[in-house]
Structures are given as structure tokens and as C-alpha cells.
Amino acid sequence: MLKETLMITTNLKEAKQELNSEGIIAIPTETVYGLAGNAYSENAIKKIFDLKKRPFYNPLIVHIKSAEFLTEVAREIPEIAQKLANEFWPGPLTLVLKKQPHIPDLVTAGKDTVAIRIPNHDLTLNLLEELEFPLAAPSANPFGSISPTSALHVFNYFEDDLKVILDGGECQKGIESTIIGFENDKPILYRLGSLSIEQIEEKIGPILTKTNSTDNQPAAPGMLSRHYAPSTDTYLTNDVTNLIQSYPNKKIGLLLFQKQLNNVPIEHQEILSKTGNLDEAAKNLYASMHRLDKLNLDLIITERLPNTGLGKTMNDKLERATKKE
């Protein structure tokens, strides 16, 4: 029997058909590509976990079509959560709120809260408008691997496992959404993402941060200590030149913020932003990691970024990507 051909398409017809039959597709968002299924279907949700090899204790994000739909999936919404939704949706902000009873426990890892956002991508918003259910959609990569920011990244991961990849081009943000939960109606930052802390605090004032958790009971996605990791051994440092000298006769790739290193025995260098723009660097981060990971290097050395704005987010991702087991 011939394997069904994978479609990389912008046509929503095939995507809707697959989702309506409890199948899984890949969708573009402004942050990263997601593996999407009917958020109300336990059968579809199990397929997502199986395909990603994701542990069931790690909750998923539910993507909805509009702010008006929020009460369909959440209840007891704090006033400050509504303010954040009004300010930043559609966009790279996920809110963790009390869930409605019909949201499957599989989606929420058994918790009474659910992570929710509205993606800022026309193709996926059009798809959501045509569906009768929201989409649960973690990043479209095997658990713990580098997140995908193009349809090609998804294809390279799941060529034999998916029937439909919606191709929305390169992700404009390039890093996952920022996640905020609420404890006693006070906002808590659970995951650094492509909406900076500074942007959020400008609207609602100072927020507490709890971005680490026990690895078998995370409050939200993206809190595990090791994540976003290349298959190549990878190191994060403030002093790239010094670390290079510790690995003589090794094939080394560099992931650098702004400036290329000259006169060093390096196989390949990726520069995130020649102008030092943190937004551009964030957009390029995962794509650069994917390219380095395909070069059969002995190791990758990454440079710590300025610890401000999205630099904090990228440093967090790189710390998790380089954490040794």
C-alpha cells in the first residue's frame, strides 16, 4: 500500500478535512509552527502527544479564533487577564486561566487551568474561523528538539507522519509565545517568549516570574529545564574565543549575536543580527540553530546575548537548549 502523499499547501480545504476527522496537521503562527488538532477531541490530542513523543504531564496551548471565544474555553477570568488579552491579542501572549469543564484533562495535564492564545497569522486565523472547535497546538517538533519556524523544518521532522502542512512562510517572531498565569488574580510570568517582559509591564506594572518548575509538574508549556535542543553538543558562554581554545581539532560551529569572529579555526558561523537588533535576532535564532545542527559538527558554541528585552528570552532558550542531561 502506497503512503499517502504529504501536502505542503496554503489551501484550507485539506486542512479542515483532516482536522474534522480527528487528524493532526501543521499550522503556521507568528511565533513557531504548531502540530494542531481538535482541542475537544481526546483522540486527536493523544495523536499530538504520540507524534511529538511528548510526556502527558506537559500541557498544551489552545488556539482560539477571537477574544469573544475566550469564555468557551475559560472561566473566572481575572480583570487583568482581560486587559492583557485586549492589549496583545492576536499575538504572542498565552494566558493560563481556569478551564471550562469540557476541555479534556489530556490538554491541561490534569490541571484545572488551560493555556490559551490567539495566533497572529492570517492563514491560521482563517482556518480557525472555519472550524467549530479551537486547536490544541504545541510546537511542531519532536519533544525537546529545536522549534520549527518554516514549513521545511516541519517537513524535515515529520515527512512520514503528516498529511498536511499549512505553509505560512517564515515565522515573523521566531520564538514561542510568552506565557502568563494568575495566582490569587496576580499575574505570574511562566515562560519568557517573543513578547518581552518590558512590553507587558508597561501595560500592567511589575509581574512576578516563575519560569522554572519541577520537571514532571510544569505549570505551563516550555518550563522544563532542557528544551529547544540541537542534536549536536551545544554550549553557551560569555567568552566564545576562550571556549574555542578548549576544543582543539574539533569541528565547531558558532552562533553569534552581531559580529563574526576572525582568525579562529571554525567550520561555520551564524550571525543573528548584523545590526544588533534583538527582534531580528529572535526571528533568526531557531533557523540558525537548525542550519548548524545539519552540518555534522562536533559541537556548537553559542554566545550569550545582551540580557535585556528579547535578549532575556533568547538567553533562556539557549540555557535550556545547552543544559546537560
Secondary structure, DSSP 8 states (H G I E B T S, - for coil): ------EEES-HHHHHHHHHTT--EEE--SS--EEEEETT-HHHHHHHHHHHT--TTS--EEE-S-GGGHHHHEES--HHHHHHHHHH-SSSEEEEEEE-TTS-HHHHTT-SEEEEE----HHHHHHHHH-SS-EE--BSSSTTB----SHHHHHHHHTTT-SEEE---S-SS-S--EEEEEETTEEEEEE--SS-HHHHHHHH---EE-----TTS-SSTT-SSS-SB-SS-EEEES-HHHHHHTSTT--EEEEESS----SS--SEEEES-TT--HHHHHHHHHHHHHHHHTS--SEEEEE---SSTHHHHHHHHHHHHT---
